[in-house]
Amino acid sequence: HPSLTMSCHCADETKYAVVEAVVAEYQAMAASGARILGRRIAEVITVNGARVALEDGSWLLVRASSNKPEIVVVVESTRSADDMRDLFRQEVRPGLAKRPEVGAYNQEI
């Protein structure tokens, strides 16, 4: 159950630093055994942002856009469309919303 590609505004001058902070946060979560919606983080792939793989095969991606002042977000659930929405609404969106550099999304699920 893949999401559509969502992008939130973030100035070109700050988007890479924001994504670096998000990467560090997910790496720390994985190292400490933290869970996302009850699932263990299986791996954090840090090529071009953070692709966080969960133990059930679901994943989330946060990366800086290469050509726009935006941060790109995609989530996918192996469980259900509702779970896919929860991964965005309960995990990714709140994590980015706590950063003042991050603005409105072009679209949301």
C-alpha positions as CSV (number, residue, x, y, z in Angstrom):
1,H,0.0,0.0,0.0
2,P,2.2,2.9,-1.3
3,S,1.4,6.5,-0.6
4,L,1.6,9.2,-3.2
5,T,4.7,11.3,-3.2
6,M,4.2,14.2,-0.8
7,S,6.5,17.3,-0.5
8,C,6.7,19.9,2.2
9,H,8.2,23.3,1.6
10,C,11.7,23.8,3.0
11,A,14.1,26.4,1.7
12,D,17.0,25.3,-0.3
13,E,19.4,26.8,2.3
14,T,18.0,24.5,5.0
15,K,16.5,21.4,3.5
16,Y,19.7,19.4,3.6
17,A,20.4,20.2,7.2
18,V,16.8,19.3,8.1
19,V,17.2,15.9,6.3
20,E,20.6,15.3,8.0
21,A,18.9,15.8,11.4
22,V,16.0,13.5,10.4
23,V,18.6,10.8,9.3
24,A,20.4,11.2,12.7
25,E,17.2,10.9,14.6
26,Y,16.1,7.7,12.8
27,Q,19.6,6.2,13.2
28,A,19.5,6.9,17.0
29,M,16.0,5.4,17.2
30,A,17.2,2.2,15.4
31,A,20.3,2.0,17.7
32,S,18.2,2.3,20.8
33,G,15.6,-0.3,19.7
34,A,12.8,2.3,19.4
35,R,9.7,1.2,17.5
36,I,7.5,2.9,14.9
37,L,3.8,2.0,15.4
38,G,4.9,-1.0,17.3
39,R,7.4,-2.3,14.7
40,R,11.2,-2.5,15.1
41,I,13.3,-0.5,12.7
42,A,15.1,-3.1,10.7
43,E,17.4,-0.8,8.8
44,V,18.0,2.9,8.1
45,I,19.4,3.4,4.6
46,T,21.1,6.8,4.3
47,V,21.7,7.2,0.6
48,N,20.0,10.5,-0.3
49,G,18.1,10.9,2.9
50,A,16.6,8.3,5.2
51,R,14.8,5.2,4.1
52,V,13.6,3.6,7.2
53,A,12.7,-0.1,6.7
54,L,10.5,-1.7,9.4
55,E,10.6,-5.3,10.4
56,D,7.4,-6.2,8.5
57,G,8.7,-4.7,5.2
58,S,6.9,-1.4,5.5
59,W,9.0,1.7,5.0
60,L,9.2,5.4,5.0
61,L,11.4,7.8,3.0
62,V,12.4,11.4,3.8
63,R,14.8,13.1,1.4
64,A,15.6,16.5,0.1
65,S,14.4,17.4,-3.4
66,S,17.2,17.8,-5.8
67,N,15.5,20.6,-7.8
68,K,12.9,22.3,-5.6
69,P,12.8,23.9,-2.1
70,E,11.1,20.8,-0.7
71,I,11.5,17.7,1.4
72,V,10.0,14.6,-0.3
73,V,8.1,12.0,1.7
74,V,6.9,8.6,0.7
75,V,5.5,5.8,2.9
76,E,4.5,2.2,2.1
77,S,2.8,-0.3,4.3
78,T,2.7,-4.1,3.9
79,R,-0.4,-4.2,6.1
80,S,-3.1,-1.8,4.9
81,A,-3.9,1.5,3.4
82,D,-4.9,2.7,6.9
83,D,-1.6,1.7,8.2
84,M,0.2,3.5,5.4
85,R,-1.7,6.7,6.3
86,D,-0.9,6.2,10.0
87,L,2.8,5.9,9.2
88,F,2.6,9.3,7.6
89,R,0.1,11.0,10.0
90,Q,1.5,9.6,13.3
91,E,5.2,9.3,12.5
92,V,6.6,11.3,9.5
93,R,4.4,14.4,9.6
94,P,4.7,15.1,13.4
95,G,8.5,14.5,13.2
96,L,8.9,17.1,10.4
97,A,6.3,19.5,11.9
98,K,8.5,20.0,15.0
99,R,11.1,21.7,12.8
100,P,10.2,25.3,12.1
101,E,12.0,25.3,8.7
102,V,9.4,22.9,7.4
103,G,6.3,24.3,5.8
104,A,3.1,23.2,4.2
105,Y,2.7,20.1,2.1
106,N,1.8,20.2,-1.6
107,Q,-0.6,17.3,-0.9
108,E,-1.3,14.8,2.0
109,I,-2.9,11.5,2.4
